Amino acid sequence: MKIVSTNQAPAAIGPYSQGVIVNQMFYSSGQIPLNPEGEIVSGGVVEQTHQVFRNLQAVLEEAGATLETVVKTTVFIKNMDDFATINEVYGSYFSSHKPARSCVEVARLPKDVLLEIEVIAQVK
């Protein structure tokens, strides 16, 4: 098992790593819309979703993977009414490649953000 860490994404805010690689597969921790300095991005769900994807791209790159090698995503959202908006931004990152996905509404997320996404990807 190899721990993945990059300063291009926010540091873990608890006793966990940004991700791990096991048997050529990368498992990310959930990424929330914090910038690399650990601050919540301003704006609404669109801006927060883009920041989550910037964070995911950073940890994927550090792991030797990309959005194109993602096989599964799990999306946690605070309000299902934001589903269509989040889905539109999500689709701009996964336009031709469409990994398997789960999406669930949750009561609360860390730092009261609007969404969190985790991925599983094949390492190149």
N, CA, C and O atoms as a Tinker XYZ file with bonds, in Angstrom:
   496  protein
     1  N      0.844000   -1.173000    0.000000    73     2
     2  CA     0.000000    0.000000    0.000000    64     1     3
     3  C      0.893000    1.242000    0.000000    63     2     4     5
     4  O      1.879000    1.310000    0.734000    81     3
     5  N      0.528000    2.235000   -0.845000    73     3     6
     6  CA     1.283000    3.483000   -0.924000    64     5     7
     7  C      0.342000    4.644000   -0.598000    63     6     8     9
     8  O     -0.738000    4.759000   -1.178000    81     7
     9  N      0.757000    5.492000    0.325000    73     7    10
    10  CA    -0.016000    6.676000    0.696000    64     9    11
    11  C      0.228000    7.770000   -0.338000    63    10    12    13
    12  O      1.367000    7.997000   -0.746000    81    11
    13  N     -0.834000    8.444000   -0.762000    73    11    14
    14  CA    -0.742000    9.531000   -1.731000    64    13    15
    15  C     -0.967000   10.850000   -1.007000    63    14    16    17
    16  O     -1.920000   10.999000   -0.242000    81    15
    17  N     -0.072000   11.812000   -1.261000    73    15    18
    18  CA    -0.190000   13.128000   -0.635000    64    17    19
    19  C      0.359000   14.183000   -1.582000    63    18    20    21
    20  O      1.426000   14.001000   -2.169000    81    19
    21  N     -0.362000   15.279000   -1.732000    73    19    22
    22  CA     0.091000   16.393000   -2.549000    64    21    23
    23  C     -0.312000   17.703000   -1.891000    63    22    24    25
    24  O     -1.364000   17.798000   -1.258000    81    23
    25  N      0.539000   18.711000   -2.048000    73    23    26
    26  CA     0.178000   20.027000   -1.521000    64    25    27
    27  C     -0.653000   20.830000   -2.521000    63    26    28    29
    28  O     -0.975000   21.992000   -2.271000    81    27
    29  N     -0.999000   20.211000   -3.654000    73    27    30
    30  CA    -1.851000   20.838000   -4.662000    64    29    31
    31  C     -3.334000   20.664000   -4.341000    63    30    32    33
    32  O     -4.196000   21.177000   -5.056000    81    31
    33  N     -3.624000   19.939000   -3.263000    73    31    34
    34  CA    -4.988000   19.742000   -2.764000    64    33    35
    35  C     -4.931000   19.980000   -1.258000    63    34    36    37
    36  O     -3.856000   19.921000   -0.662000    81    35
    37  N     -6.082000   20.249000   -0.640000    73    35    38
    38  CA    -6.057000   20.506000    0.804000    64    37    39
    39  C     -5.575000   19.289000    1.587000    63    38    40    41
    40  O     -5.842000   18.146000    1.215000    81    39
    41  N     -4.865000   19.556000    2.671000    73    39    42
    42  CA    -4.416000   18.481000    3.552000    64    41    43
    43  C     -5.622000   17.844000    4.227000    63    42    44    45
    44  O     -6.664000   18.481000    4.386000    81    43
    45  N     -5.478000   16.603000    4.618000    73    43    46
    46  CA    -6.535000   15.911000    5.355000    64    45    47
    47  C     -6.849000   16.686000    6.631000    63    46    48    49
    48  O     -5.942000   17.206000    7.280000    81    47
    49  N     -8.125000   16.763000    6.991000    73    47    50
    50  CA    -8.517000   17.489000    8.201000    64    49    51
    51  C     -8.798000   16.525000    9.354000    63    50    52    53
    52  O     -9.486000   16.865000   10.317000    81    51
    53  N     -8.256000   15.334000    9.235000    73    51    54
    54  CA    -8.415000   14.326000   10.275000    64    53    55
    55  C     -7.347000   13.261000   10.118000    63    54    56    57
    56  O     -6.399000   13.437000    9.354000    81    55
    57  N     -7.496000   12.158000   10.836000    73    55    58
    58  CA    -6.494000   11.090000   10.797000    64    57    59
    59  C     -6.673000   10.147000    9.598000    63    58    60    61
    60  O     -6.978000    8.965000    9.756000    81    59
    61  N     -6.477000   10.699000    8.412000    73    59    62
    62  CA    -6.579000    9.919000    7.181000    64    61    63
    63  C     -5.677000   10.552000    6.133000    63    62    64    65
    64  O     -5.162000   11.651000    6.338000    81    63
    65  N     -5.483000    9.870000    5.016000    73    63    66
    66  CA    -4.650000   10.399000    3.941000    64    65    67
    67  C     -5.542000   10.865000    2.792000    63    66    68    69
    68  O     -6.733000   10.557000    2.746000    81    67
    69  N     -4.946000   11.608000    1.872000    73    67    70
    70  CA    -5.701000   12.058000    0.701000    64    69    71
    71  C     -6.095000   10.876000   -0.175000    63    70    72    73
    72  O     -7.079000   10.946000   -0.911000    81    71
    73  N     -5.339000    9.808000   -0.097000    73    71    74
    74  CA    -5.663000    8.607000   -0.852000    64    73    75
    75  C     -4.599000    7.545000   -0.677000    63    74    76    77
    76  O     -3.533000    7.791000   -0.112000    81    75
    77  N     -4.913000    6.353000   -1.175000    73    75    78
    78  CA    -3.965000    5.246000   -1.132000    64    77    79
    79  C     -4.014000    4.484000   -2.452000    63    78    80    81
    80  O     -5.031000    4.460000   -3.145000    81    79
    81  N     -2.885000    3.865000   -2.776000    73    79    82
    82  CA    -2.799000    2.994000   -3.944000    64    81    83
    83  C     -2.589000    1.581000   -3.446000    63    82    84    85
    84  O     -1.701000    1.323000   -2.633000    81    83
    85  N     -3.407000    0.670000   -3.936000    73    83    86
    86  CA    -3.281000   -0.749000   -3.628000    64    85    87
    87  C     -3.495000   -1.516000   -4.936000    63    86    88    89
    88  O     -4.519000   -1.337000   -5.595000    81    87
    89  N     -2.548000   -2.359000   -5.311000    73    87    90
    90  CA    -2.691000   -3.195000   -6.505000    64    89    91
    91  C     -3.108000   -2.409000   -7.742000    63    90    92    93
    92  O     -4.053000   -2.787000   -8.435000    81    91
    93  N     -2.395000   -1.303000   -8.019000    73    91    94
    94  CA    -2.633000   -0.472000   -9.205000    64    93    95
    95  C     -3.992000    0.227000   -9.216000    63    94    96    97
    96  O     -4.439000    0.707000  -10.258000    81    95
    97  N     -4.646000    0.282000   -8.057000    73    95    98
    98  CA    -5.910000    1.017000   -7.934000    64    97    99
    99  C     -5.728000    2.122000   -6.905000    63    98   100   101
   100  O     -5.137000    1.908000   -5.847000    81    99
   101  N     -6.243000    3.312000   -7.227000    73    99   102
   102  CA    -6.187000    4.453000   -6.335000    64   101   103
   103  C     -7.552000    4.672000   -5.701000    63   102   104   105
   104  O     -8.571000    4.699000   -6.390000    81   103
   105  N     -7.562000    4.825000   -4.403000    73   103   106
   106  CA    -8.777000    5.083000   -3.627000    64   105   107
   107  C     -8.606000    6.442000   -2.960000    63   106   108   109
   108  O     -7.747000    6.607000   -2.094000    81   107
   109  N     -9.418000    7.411000   -3.360000    73   107   110
   110  CA    -9.278000    8.736000   -2.762000    64   109   111
   111  C    -10.143000    8.854000   -1.520000    63   110   112   113
   112  O    -11.167000    8.184000   -1.385000    81   111
   113  N     -9.711000    9.713000   -0.625000    73   111   114
   114  CA   -10.603000   10.163000    0.430000    64   113   115
   115  C    -11.567000   11.142000   -0.222000    63   114   116   117
   116  O    -11.306000   11.648000   -1.314000    81   115
   117  N    -12.666000   11.402000    0.441000    73   115   118
   118  CA   -13.610000   12.365000   -0.090000    64   117   119
   119  C    -12.967000   13.735000   -0.166000    63   118   120   121
   120  O    -12.307000   14.178000    0.774000    81   119
   121  N    -13.162000   14.402000   -1.291000    73   119   122
   122  CA   -12.652000   15.755000   -1.480000    64   121   123
   123  C    -13.801000   16.741000   -1.327000    63   122   124   125
   124  O    -14.864000   16.582000   -1.927000    81   123
   125  N    -13.564000   17.759000   -0.514000    73   123   126
   126  CA   -14.555000   18.806000   -0.323000    64   125   127
   127  C    -14.000000   20.099000   -0.923000    63   126   128   129
   128  O    -12.819000   20.152000   -1.265000    81   127
   129  N    -14.820000   21.135000   -1.056000    73   127   130
   130  CA   -14.382000   22.341000   -1.756000    64   129   131
   131  C    -13.497000   23.279000   -0.928000    63   130   132   133
   132  O    -13.822000   24.448000   -0.722000    81   131
   133  N    -12.385000   22.740000   -0.467000    73   131   134
   134  CA   -11.359000   23.559000    0.175000    64   133   135
   135  C    -10.267000   23.809000   -0.853000    63   134   136   137
   136  O     -9.961000   22.932000   -1.661000    81   135
   137  N     -9.678000   24.999000   -0.827000    73   135   138
   138  CA    -8.528000   25.232000   -1.685000    64   137   139
   139  C     -7.304000   24.594000   -1.027000    63   138   140   141
   140  O     -7.393000   24.139000    0.113000    81   139
   141  N     -6.165000   24.551000   -1.719000    73   139   142
   142  CA    -4.991000   23.905000   -1.134000    64   141   143
   143  C     -4.546000   24.495000    0.206000    63   142   144   145
   144  O     -3.844000   23.835000    0.971000    81   143
   145  N     -4.950000   25.731000    0.490000    73   143   146
   146  CA    -4.616000   26.355000    1.763000    64   145   147
   147  C     -5.596000   25.964000    2.868000    63   146   148   149
   148  O     -5.423000   26.356000    4.021000    81   147
   149  N     -6.629000   25.187000    2.514000    73   147   150
   150  CA    -7.577000   24.707000    3.505000    64   149   151
   151  C     -8.772000   25.611000    3.747000    63   150   152   153
   152  O     -9.489000   25.443000    4.733000    81   151
   153  N     -8.994000   26.572000    2.849000    73   151   154
   154  CA   -10.127000   27.484000    2.991000    64   153   155
   155  C    -11.262000   27.072000    2.061000    63   154   156   157
   156  O    -11.025000   26.640000    0.933000    81   155
   157  N    -12.495000   27.207000    2.540000    73   155   158
   158  CA   -13.663000   26.905000    1.704000    64   157   159
   159  C    -13.741000   27.945000    0.595000    63   158   160   161
   160  O    -13.614000   29.140000    0.863000    81   159
   161  N    -13.949000   27.512000   -0.647000    73   159   162
   162  CA   -14.065000   28.454000   -1.754000    64   161   163
   163  C    -15.363000   29.239000   -1.622000    63   162   164   165
   164  O    -16.376000   28.724000   -1.150000    81   163
   165  N    -15.309000   30.479000   -2.045000    73   163   166
   166  CA   -16.520000   31.296000   -1.993000    64   165   167
   167  C    -17.417000   30.939000   -3.168000    63   166   168   169
   168  O    -16.985000   30.341000   -4.153000    81   167
   169  N    -18.670000   31.323000   -3.033000    73   167   170
   170  CA   -19.631000   31.042000   -4.089000    64   169   171
   171  C    -20.560000   29.923000   -3.687000    63   170   172   173
   172  O    -20.584000   29.495000   -2.533000    81   171
   173  N    -21.317000   29.460000   -4.645000    73   171   174
   174  CA   -22.314000   28.434000   -4.402000    64   173   175
   175  C    -21.879000   27.066000   -4.871000    63   174   176   177
   176  O    -20.690000   26.752000   -4.919000    81   175
   177  N    -22.863000   26.261000   -5.216000    73   175   178
   178  CA   -22.609000   24.859000   -5.541000    64   177   179
   179  C    -21.775000   24.697000   -6.814000    63   178   180   181
   180  O    -21.005000   23.742000   -6.914000    81   179
   181  N    -21.905000   25.600000   -7.784000    73   179   182
   182  CA   -21.102000   25.503000   -9.008000    64   181   183
   183  C    -19.626000   25.676000   -8.677000    63   182   184   185
   184  O    -18.800000   24.856000   -9.078000    81   183
   185  N    -19.288000   26.739000   -7.949000    73   183   186
   186  CA   -17.894000   26.999000   -7.582000    64   185   187
   187  C    -17.350000   25.885000   -6.695000    63   186   188   189
   188  O    -16.203000   25.467000   -6.855000    81   187
   189  N    -18.165000   25.404000   -5.764000    73   187   190
   190  CA   -17.721000   24.324000   -4.884000    64   189   191
   191  C    -17.463000   23.043000   -5.671000    63   190   192   193
   192  O    -16.499000   22.330000   -5.393000    81   191
   193  N    -18.310000   22.744000   -6.646000    73   191   194
   194  CA   -18.120000   21.525000   -7.448000    64   193   195
   195  C    -16.835000   21.618000   -8.259000    63   194   196   197
   196  O    -16.080000   20.649000   -8.328000    81   195
   197  N    -16.577000   22.763000   -8.871000    73   195   198
   198  CA   -15.320000   22.924000   -9.629000    64   197   199
   199  C    -14.109000   22.753000   -8.716000    63   198   200   201
   200  O    -13.121000   22.144000   -9.125000    81   199
   201  N    -14.159000   23.278000   -7.483000    73   199   202
   202  CA   -13.023000   23.130000   -6.567000    64   201   203
   203  C    -12.813000   21.676000   -6.185000    63   202   204   205
   204  O    -11.674000   21.219000   -6.092000    81   203
   205  N    -13.889000   20.949000   -5.965000    73   203   206
   206  CA   -13.773000   19.521000   -5.655000    64   205   207
   207  C    -13.058000   18.809000   -6.800000    63   206   208   209
   208  O    -12.187000   17.972000   -6.562000    81   207
   209  N    -13.420000   19.135000   -8.042000    73   207   210
   210  CA   -12.755000   18.489000   -9.173000    64   209   211
   211  C    -11.295000   18.916000   -9.300000    63   210   212   213
   212  O    -10.460000   18.103000   -9.695000    81   211
   213  N    -10.967000   20.152000   -8.982000    73   211   214
   214  CA    -9.547000   20.549000   -8.981000    64   213   215
   215  C     -8.774000   19.720000   -7.956000    63   214   216   217
   216  O     -7.654000   19.282000   -8.220000    81   215
   217  N     -9.373000   19.509000   -6.796000    73   215   218
   218  CA    -8.729000   18.697000   -5.761000    64   217   219
   219  C     -8.581000   17.250000   -6.218000    63   218   220   221
   220  O     -7.530000   16.637000   -6.030000    81   219
   221  N     -9.629000   16.713000   -6.813000    73   219   222
   222  CA    -9.562000   15.331000   -7.305000    64   221   223
   223  C     -8.475000   15.188000   -8.369000    63   222   224   225
   224  O     -7.709000   14.224000   -8.351000    81   223
   225  N     -8.406000   16.139000   -9.289000    73   223   226
   226  CA    -7.384000   16.070000  -10.330000    64   225   227
   227  C     -5.984000   16.105000   -9.722000    63   226   228   229
   228  O     -5.086000   15.419000  -10.211000    81   227
   229  N     -5.787000   16.884000   -8.676000    73   227   230
   230  CA    -4.471000   16.980000   -8.036000    64   229   231
   231  C     -4.076000   15.665000   -7.380000    63   230   232   233
   232  O     -2.942000   15.217000   -7.545000    81   231
   233  N     -4.986000   15.035000   -6.640000    73   231   234
   234  CA    -4.623000   13.777000   -5.979000    64   233   235
   235  C     -4.503000   12.646000   -6.992000    63   234   236   237
   236  O     -3.667000   11.756000   -6.833000    81   235
   237  N     -5.331000   12.676000   -8.030000    73   235   238
   238  CA    -5.209000   11.664000   -9.082000    64   237   239
   239  C     -3.857000   11.773000   -9.775000    63   238   240   241
   240  O     -3.197000   10.760000  -10.006000    81   239
   241  N     -3.442000   12.982000  -10.105000    73   239   242
   242  CA    -2.146000   13.178000  -10.758000    64   241   243
   243  C     -1.012000   12.677000   -9.878000    63   242   244   245
   244  O     -0.092000   12.017000  -10.362000    81   243
   245  N     -1.073000   12.986000   -8.594000    73   243   246
   246  CA    -0.032000   12.522000   -7.673000    64   245   247
   247  C      0.013000   10.996000   -7.610000    63   246   248   249
   248  O      1.072000   10.406000   -7.397000    81   247
   249  N     -1.143000   10.366000   -7.795000    73   247   250
   250  CA    -1.226000    8.906000   -7.750000    64   249   251
   251  C     -0.829000    8.248000   -9.070000    63   250   252   253
   252  O     -0.660000    7.030000   -9.126000    81   251
   253  N     -0.679000    9.042000  -10.133000    73   251   254
   254  CA    -0.388000    8.462000  -11.448000    64   253   255
   255  C     -1.649000    8.037000  -12.165000    63   254   256   257
   256  O     -1.630000    7.101000  -12.963000    81   255
   257  N     -2.745000    8.721000  -11.886000    73   255   258
   258  CA    -4.033000    8.429000  -12.513000    64   257   259
   259  C     -4.605000    9.741000  -13.053000    63   258   260   261
   260  O     -4.020000   10.806000  -12.858000    81   259
   261  N     -5.740000    9.658000  -13.724000    73   259   262
   262  CA    -6.420000   10.840000  -14.248000    64   261   263
   263  C     -7.926000   10.616000  -14.138000    63   262   264   265
   264  O     -8.387000    9.536000  -13.769000    81   263
   265  N     -8.673000   11.656000  -14.465000    73   263   266
   266  CA   -10.131000   11.482000  -14.508000    64   265   267
   267  C    -10.518000   10.406000  -15.517000    63   266   268   269
   268  O    -11.530000    9.728000  -15.341000    81   267
   269  N     -9.723000   10.243000  -16.569000    73   267   270
   270  CA   -10.008000    9.230000  -17.597000    64   269   271
   271  C     -9.809000    7.794000  -17.100000    63   270   272   273
   272  O    -10.281000    6.848000  -17.730000    81   271
   273  N     -9.107000    7.632000  -15.964000    73   271   274
   274  CA    -8.909000    6.279000  -15.444000    64   273   275
   275  C     -9.797000    5.999000  -14.230000    63   274   276   277
   276  O     -9.684000    4.945000  -13.604000    81   275
   277  N    -10.680000    6.946000  -13.902000    73   275   278
   278  CA   -11.616000    6.744000  -12.790000    64   277   279
   279  C    -12.634000    5.682000  -13.189000    63   278   280   281
   280  O    -13.221000    5.740000  -14.269000    81   279
   281  N    -12.833000    4.717000  -12.303000    73   279   282
   282  CA   -13.804000    3.650000  -12.570000    64   281   283
   283  C    -15.090000    3.819000  -11.763000    63   282   284   285
   284  O    -16.131000    3.278000  -12.136000    81   283
   285  N    -15.022000    4.582000  -10.638000    73   283   286
   286  CA   -16.197000    4.737000   -9.778000    64   285   287
   287  C    -16.087000    6.033000   -9.005000    63   286   288   289
   288  O    -15.018000    6.386000   -8.505000    81   287
   289  N    -17.202000    6.740000   -8.911000    73   287   290
   290  CA   -17.261000    7.926000   -8.065000    64   289   291
   291  C    -18.413000    7.763000   -7.076000    63   290   292   293
   292  O    -19.398000    7.074000   -7.341000    81   291
   293  N    -18.260000    8.408000   -5.953000    73   291   294
   294  CA   -19.362000    8.526000   -4.998000    64   293   295
   295  C    -19.510000   10.006000   -4.696000    63   294   296   297
   296  O    -18.559000   10.669000   -4.281000    81   295
   297  N    -20.717000   10.515000   -4.911000    73   295   298
   298  CA   -21.010000   11.929000   -4.730000    64   297   299
   299  C    -21.958000   12.056000   -3.546000    63   298   300   301
   300  O    -23.019000   11.432000   -3.510000    81   299
   301  N    -21.560000   12.868000   -2.590000    73   299   302
   302  CA   -22.397000   13.153000   -1.418000    64   301   303
   303  C    -22.834000   14.603000   -1.544000    63   302   304   305
   304  O    -21.988000   15.490000   -1.660000    81   303
   305  N    -24.138000   14.862000   -1.524000    73   303   306
   306  CA   -24.612000   16.230000   -1.636000    64   305   307
   307  C    -25.511000   16.580000   -0.460000    63   306   308   309
   308  O    -26.230000   15.739000    0.077000    81   307
   309  N    -25.445000   17.849000   -0.080000    73   307   310
   310  CA   -26.214000   18.316000    1.063000    64   309   311
   311  C    -27.692000   18.469000    0.726000    63   310   312   313
   312  O    -28.551000   18.284000    1.587000    81   311
   313  N    -27.988000   18.810000   -0.532000    73   311   314
   314  CA   -29.365000   19.069000   -0.921000    64   313   315
   315  C    -29.627000   18.489000   -2.303000    63   314   316   317
   316  O    -29.003000   18.906000   -3.279000    81   315
   317  N    -30.532000   17.545000   -2.392000    73   315   318
   318  CA   -30.834000   16.902000   -3.671000    64   317   319
   319  C    -31.371000   17.906000   -4.687000    63   318   320   321
   320  O    -31.359000   17.623000   -5.885000    81   319
   321  N    -31.835000   19.058000   -4.246000    73   319   322
   322  CA   -32.268000   20.096000   -5.182000    64   321   323
   323  C    -31.096000   20.623000   -6.008000    63   322   324   325
   324  O    -31.308000   21.217000   -7.065000    81   323
   325  N    -29.871000   20.416000   -5.545000    73   323   326
   326  CA   -28.671000   20.828000   -6.282000    64   325   327
   327  C    -28.195000   19.768000   -7.277000    63   326   328   329
   328  O    -27.209000   19.981000   -7.982000    81   327
   329  N    -28.878000   18.646000   -7.339000    73   327   330
   330  CA   -28.440000   17.517000   -8.175000    64   329   331
   331  C    -28.199000   17.930000   -9.625000    63   330   332   333
   332  O    -27.141000   17.628000  -10.176000    81   331
   333  N    -29.144000   18.605000  -10.248000    73   331   334
   334  CA   -29.018000   18.957000  -11.666000    64   333   335
   335  C    -27.823000   19.885000  -11.900000    63   334   336   337
   336  O    -27.091000   19.721000  -12.876000    81   335
   337  N    -27.629000   20.848000  -11.015000    73   335   338
   338  CA   -26.511000   21.789000  -11.161000    64   337   339
   339  C    -25.182000   21.069000  -10.992000    63   338   340   341
   340  O    -24.265000   21.252000  -11.792000    81   339
   341  N    -25.080000   20.254000   -9.957000    73   339   342
   342  CA   -23.854000   19.472000   -9.732000    64   341   343
   343  C    -23.616000   18.538000  -10.910000    63   342   344   345
   344  O    -22.483000   18.389000  -11.368000    81   343
   345  N    -24.668000   17.916000  -11.398000    73   343   346
   346  CA   -24.563000   16.985000  -12.521000    64   345   347
   347  C    -24.034000   17.681000  -13.776000    63   346   348   349
   348  O    -23.261000   17.096000  -14.535000    81   347
   349  N    -24.446000   18.911000  -13.990000    73   347   350
   350  CA   -23.970000   19.657000  -15.155000    64   349   351
   351  C    -22.469000   19.909000  -15.061000    63   350   352   353
   352  O    -21.747000   19.712000  -16.039000    81   351
   353  N    -21.992000   20.343000  -13.892000    73   351   354
   354  CA   -20.554000   20.559000  -13.712000    64   353   355
   355  C    -19.819000   19.221000  -13.796000    63   354   356   357
   356  O    -18.791000   19.122000  -14.466000    81   355
   357  N    -20.331000   18.206000  -13.131000    73   355   358
   358  CA   -19.750000   16.859000  -13.153000    64   357   359
   359  C    -19.574000   16.393000  -14.594000    63   358   360   361
   360  O    -18.526000   15.860000  -14.959000    81   359
   361  N    -20.606000   16.599000  -15.408000    73   359   362
   362  CA   -20.570000   16.168000  -16.808000    64   361   363
   363  C    -19.514000   16.883000  -17.628000    63   362   364   365
   364  O    -19.050000   16.348000  -18.635000    81   363
   365  N    -19.124000   18.079000  -17.218000    73   363   366
   366  CA   -18.071000   18.781000  -17.954000    64   365   367
   367  C    -16.700000   18.142000  -17.703000    63   366   368   369
   368  O    -15.785000   18.322000  -18.506000    81   367
   369  N    -16.548000   17.410000  -16.616000    73   367   370
   370  CA   -15.292000   16.712000  -16.313000    64   369   371
   371  C    -15.318000   15.272000  -16.825000    63   370   372   373
   372  O    -14.272000   14.702000  -17.135000    81   371
   373  N    -16.487000   14.697000  -16.911000    73   371   374
   374  CA   -16.650000   13.332000  -17.426000    64   373   375
   375  C    -17.567000   13.389000  -18.648000    63   374   376   377
   376  O    -18.706000   12.924000  -18.600000    81   375
   377  N    -17.058000   13.966000  -19.747000    73   375   378
   378  CA   -17.899000   14.131000  -20.930000    64   377   379
   379  C    -17.947000   12.865000  -21.777000    63   378   380   381
   380  O    -19.033000   12.389000  -22.108000    81   379
   381  N    -16.795000   12.316000  -22.133000    73   379   382
   382  CA   -16.807000   11.094000  -22.944000    64   381   383
   383  C    -16.629000    9.849000  -22.080000    63   382   384   385
   384  O    -17.239000    8.811000  -22.339000    81   383
   385  N    -15.802000    9.961000  -21.068000    73   383   386
   386  CA   -15.576000    8.848000  -20.141000    64   385   387
   387  C    -16.581000    8.965000  -19.004000    63   386   388   389
   388  O    -16.626000    9.987000  -18.320000    81   387
   389  N    -17.372000    7.950000  -18.800000    73   387   390
   390  CA   -18.416000    7.996000  -17.781000    64   389   391
   391  C    -18.256000    6.828000  -16.801000    63   390   392   393
   392  O    -18.738000    5.724000  -17.055000    81   391
   393  N    -17.569000    7.086000  -15.671000    73   391   394
   394  CA   -17.392000    6.020000  -14.680000    64   393   395
   395  C    -18.711000    5.685000  -13.988000    63   394   396   397
   396  O    -19.676000    6.447000  -14.064000    81   395
   397  N    -18.740000    4.562000  -13.328000    73   395   398
   398  CA   -19.894000    4.218000  -12.492000    64   397   399
   399  C    -20.000000    5.264000  -11.393000    63   398   400   401
   400  O    -18.999000    5.865000  -11.006000    81   399
   401  N    -21.228000    5.485000  -10.884000    73   399   402
   402  CA   -21.396000    6.543000   -9.884000    64   401   403
   403  C    -22.543000    6.228000   -8.943000    63   402   404   405
   404  O    -23.554000    5.643000   -9.331000    81   403
   405  N    -22.357000    6.630000   -7.706000    73   403   406
   406  CA   -23.440000    6.675000   -6.725000    64   405   407
   407  C    -23.565000    8.117000   -6.291000    63   406   408   409
   408  O    -22.568000    8.836000   -6.227000    81   407
   409  N    -24.786000    8.553000   -5.990000    73   407   410
   410  CA   -25.005000    9.907000   -5.505000    64   409   411
   411  C    -26.047000    9.840000   -4.404000    63   410   412   413
   412  O    -27.142000    9.315000   -4.603000    81   411
   413  N    -25.700000   10.376000   -3.242000    73   411   414
   414  CA   -26.626000   10.344000   -2.116000    64   413   415
   415  C    -26.701000   11.710000   -1.448000    63   414   416   417
   416  O    -25.718000   12.449000   -1.390000    81   415
   417  N    -27.884000   12.026000   -0.947000    73   415   418
   418  CA   -28.059000   13.227000   -0.137000    64   417   419
   419  C    -27.740000   12.858000    1.303000    63   418   420   421
   420  O    -28.157000   11.812000    1.801000    81   419
   421  N    -26.995000   13.733000    1.960000    73   419   422
   422  CA   -26.603000   13.485000    3.349000    64   421   423
   423  C    -27.070000   14.641000    4.227000    63   422   424   425
   424  O    -27.324000   15.740000    3.734000    81   423
   425  N    -27.180000   14.391000    5.519000    73   423   426
   426  CA   -27.656000   15.415000    6.437000    64   425   427
   427  C    -26.650000   16.544000    6.617000    63   426   428   429
   428  O    -27.026000   17.710000    6.744000    81   427
   429  N    -25.363000   16.187000    6.628000    73   427   430
   430  CA   -24.345000   17.202000    6.873000    64   429   431
   431  C    -23.000000   16.704000    6.368000    63   430   432   433
   432  O    -22.721000   15.505000    6.393000    81   431
   433  N    -22.168000   17.634000    5.909000    73   431   434
   434  CA   -20.829000   17.317000    5.436000    64   433   435
   435  C    -19.805000   18.124000    6.250000    63   434   436   437
   436  O    -20.161000   19.119000    6.880000    81   435
   437  N    -18.523000   17.691000    6.236000    73   435   438
   438  CA   -17.510000   18.434000    6.978000    64   437   439
   439  C    -17.505000   19.913000    6.590000    63   438   440   441
   440  O    -17.640000   20.255000    5.415000    81   439
   441  N    -17.350000   20.778000    7.580000    73   439   442
   442  CA   -17.286000   22.223000    7.397000    64   441   443
   443  C    -18.552000   22.786000    6.741000    63   442   444   445
   444  O    -18.540000   23.904000    6.224000    81   443
   445  N    -19.635000   22.017000    6.763000    73   443   446
   446  CA   -20.925000   22.420000    6.195000    64   445   447
   447  C    -20.850000   22.787000    4.717000    63   446   448   449
   448  O    -21.571000   23.673000    4.258000    81   447
   449  N    -19.979000   22.106000    3.971000    73   447   450
   450  CA   -19.898000   22.337000    2.528000    64   449   451
   451  C    -21.109000   21.713000    1.844000    63   450   452   453
   452  O    -21.895000   21.007000    2.477000    81   451
   453  N    -21.253000   21.979000    0.547000    73   451   454
   454  CA   -22.437000   21.528000   -0.187000    64   453   455
   455  C    -22.275000   20.166000   -0.835000    63   454   456   457
   456  O    -23.270000   19.522000   -1.168000    81   455
   457  N    -21.019000   19.706000   -1.024000    73   455   458
   458  CA   -20.809000   18.394000   -1.626000    64   457   459
   459  C    -19.437000   17.846000   -1.286000    63   458   460   461
   460  O    -18.538000   18.572000   -0.861000    81   459
   461  N    -19.304000   16.546000   -1.484000    73   459   462
   462  CA   -18.042000   15.822000   -1.312000    64   461   463
   463  C    -18.038000   14.719000   -2.354000    63   462   464   465
   464  O    -19.063000   14.081000   -2.592000    81   463
   465  N    -16.880000   14.490000   -2.981000    73   463   466
   466  CA   -16.767000   13.425000   -3.984000    64   465   467
   467  C    -15.522000   12.602000   -3.690000    63   466   468   469
   468  O    -14.460000   13.145000   -3.386000    81   467
   469  N    -15.667000   11.275000   -3.786000    73   467   470
   470  CA   -14.517000   10.370000   -3.699000    64   469   471
   471  C    -14.470000    9.537000   -4.974000    63   470   472   473
   472  O    -15.495000    9.317000   -5.619000    81   471
   473  N    -13.272000    9.074000   -5.333000    73   471   474
   474  CA   -13.120000    8.304000   -6.565000    64   473   475
   475  C    -12.272000    7.059000   -6.329000    63   474   476   477
   476  O    -11.485000    6.978000   -5.386000    81   475
   477  N    -12.463000    6.110000   -7.209000    73   475   478
   478  CA   -11.593000    4.940000   -7.339000    64   477   479
   479  C    -11.098000    4.964000   -8.775000    63   478   480   481
   480  O    -11.895000    5.073000   -9.707000    81   479
   481  N     -9.777000    4.862000   -8.960000    73   479   482
   482  CA    -9.215000    4.967000  -10.307000    64   481   483
   483  C     -8.116000    3.951000  -10.512000    63   482   484   485
   484  O     -7.451000    3.525000   -9.568000    81   483
   485  N     -7.941000    3.575000  -11.749000    73   483   486
   486  CA    -6.846000    2.700000  -12.126000    64   485   487
   487  C     -5.587000    3.555000  -12.296000    63   486   488   489
   488  O     -5.615000    4.602000  -12.943000    81   487
   489  N     -4.494000    3.094000  -11.712000    73   487   490
   490  CA    -3.220000    3.797000  -11.842000    64   489   491
   491  C     -2.580000    3.359000  -13.137000    63   490   492   493
   492  O     -2.558000    2.169000  -13.449000    81   491
   493  N     -2.052000    4.320000  -13.906000    73   491   494
   494  CA    -1.442000    4.013000  -15.210000    64   493   495
   495  C     -0.185000    3.194000  -15.029000    63   494   496
   496  O      0.468000    2.839000  -16.011000    81   495
